[in-house]
Every structure is written in structure tokens, then in C-alpha cells.
């Protein structure tokens, strides 16, 4: 796939390193230096194939821009938001990509070039023609190290299937699992991922400053803080389910790294109709320790004019808590 010749114009708004700048690999023993990127992706569900392809190339350029800069800072794992390659907007014009397609290949080659892991998301059509939302992690060997297909569907439910799998894979010797956005609203998904061996949760999101920001904050309240096993009723797909009241990360004794989309719905982005038409992506990123404490965070925005790209970095210890 031929890349656009120019990197996107949005600047790196804020970089918050934790610890000293270190090169990838063995120069950071016992830790995984992770960056959560709140990136603005443009929409690719456009009228012409040419326009759709140009949008995806623009998004890929933006991924490469961040990877180049962060790898130079010694970052080893670079995680992007949900559906970061396509841009999160589902419609009948959605561009469906393949795990072994040229778009993923662009990032795979960059991961190998920079000796890093890259997490990115897209709308997938598999070899059987089935459609999913997937987040892949590409390793320093240029291959897919692991992946996860979304379990709990929201706006995309009329276009894709819900997965029932909870894949776990290795990143620098540590077991990692992925929970895409609303997957993390159901404690059963977190528990299944932890039970499969995951010690680090990578959680990419797409929440807005309007319709879904309240859910984003409610979600954060469930994940962080001390473990509270007191049962409470949570609505899951119109079903009332009893779950622990809070401190889910502490209850499972794992690390968690979250990031969200950033930026405005500009007129040229063809904003979607309905409650999200005049909002922006809420941005935000968060690292949580196995005791439920916040290790690093950038707050989400409730003002669509204040949603900007940024990167949050933390050095996650690999030893068992």
C-alpha cells in the first residue's frame, strides 16, 4: 500500500514521560515502557474508494508519525485507540480490512524497523467474509503478536459480529490482553482475560464529549480504586447482571493502560447525525496499577473545543505484583 507523502498536520500536544528516556528492548530490563496515544483519526467511510483510501493513508501516516517520535524516546509499546486505522464511524460504506492486508503491513514493517510493539484497531473482514472490530498488536519481528475482537457491541452492532474470545499474548515476556471500549463495562470480560493469564490490559476507546462521556466516567469509576466486591446490578445488553461494585483492576491484580480518540468532528469530517453531531472525541488516557491506584493520567474533556491529541507514557513493571 502506497503511503501519502506528507505526515498529518496535527501536533503532538503533550508528552508526559514517566522515568528516564530509554531505548527499546533490553535497555529497560524488568519494565515495559508504554505510550497511550490519544490520536485523531479521520473517517474513511466515504463515497469513493479513492477518498476512502486517502483517509486510511492519512491515518496510517499519523500512526507512523507517533511511532517514529516515541521510539526515539525509548518507548517499547505504542497503543492507539479503537478503530484507529479506519476512524471510528460505522456505515454501509465502511472499508473492511484484512489482518494480512497492506494497511496492517505498513505498521508491521514500522514495528520491525523501530523494534517496538504497536497496537492499532480497524474494521476487519476475515477469510470467511465475517466482519468484526479488531485490535491487533504488531511485534518487533514484524508479525502480529496478538489480537482481540470486540465482545460488547454498541454503535457498530448492525455491522459486525460480537466475539466471545479473550485472547492473551506475550509482550516482552509479560502476558497482555485487550479490552475494546465497551468490553470493559462487563466485569466478566475482564475476569476472563485475567483468568487466561493477562497481567496487562490494553484498553483502546472511542468516547465523545457528548453522548458517551458519562459512560466513560462511569466506566473509569468501576476500573479504578480499591477492590469492592459488594455486588451491584449492571445492565448488559438489556440484561441485569450482578457484578462487583468497583475496583475491578485491584480485584484482578493487573495493570491497565487506556487511551481514547481525540479531536473535533469538523465539517469536512462529515459528522454523524444524532446526539454526537456537534461533539468531539473526549480524548483521555490512564494507567492503573494492580492496587487500583492511578499511576498516570490525562483527563478526558467535556468540551469539544478542548479535545486534543496527546501521549501518556508510563514504565510498567513486568514482575508479578
Phi, psi and omega in degrees: 000129182277128180277150170300150189280346186237138176289149179304161189267346181293138183272164173281105190291315186208134178236119182243089179285152173240111183093187185278151174294127184223150178288159180291160174088217188292348179287356178233061187296141176080000181221159171239113180278109187251143173238126173258121187255118170271097187250148173267113174261141174275158182280144182243002179275068188255170190292322183251151176298325180296314180294320179297316179297321179295322179295317179294321177297322178297318178295319178296320176302321181292321174302312183296323178303310181293318181299315180301314183290319185285324175299324178293339177271003180087012178288140183255328179234125182239111185253130179253166184289176176304135175052041186290334181282316179282328199086133187278091169201114182266138176200180178292348180260015183303140175268121184260125185252165182248150175300325181259020181279171184294331181295313177294326179300325177301314181286327178298317179294323179292321178300318179291319181298318185263357179059050182226169169259139180234126175255125182214155185237154178200168174275120190251140165243122185275183185297337179268001180088002179281148187247139184216167162253130188229149170238123179249153171241121181261134186262174180297345176273002179081009179250164175287116180281328181188169181200164178211135174257139188301136181267312188254109187269148176235254184294338184270003191295338179275358186240338185224169175268156174268131177277156174245008184266157176223083184283142177233143185212171184261136170231112182054040177085352179259145179279130181235144172231161183240138172232117184269114172046250187296345173308323184283358177279348182246112182304331181298326177293317178297315182295318179297322179291318177293319179296333177283355174115359183293135174252341178234128173260126171256119189235093177277142186230166169215090179236146186255167178284352180253263192299328188247001184295325179297321178293324179298316180290322177297320178299313180299323179296327179288322185284316188271171176086180182290152180299130177229099185281356179303125184290144173221155181272129179236137179276119177237112180051049177069008179249133177279122183236137178276125180224163174301149187287334182179178180066039186299320180295319178295322180296328181264350178057053179234168169265151178224141178228121186237148173211157185228159174295157179230166172102172182267158161277092180281158180305321181288348178274001181052073184300145181290154179287168173092205190294338182267002189299327184244029180244177175233172173289141191280351182058197179108145175206157191200135168245132181237135178273168183292354172261005180087357181283147175285123179269325178195147178202153164237127186291153173283160181256140172260359179246120185297338180277359183239024181257108186235160174290143171199172179232137175242128185241138174212145179266103186271124178291142183265345179291148180299137180293000000 
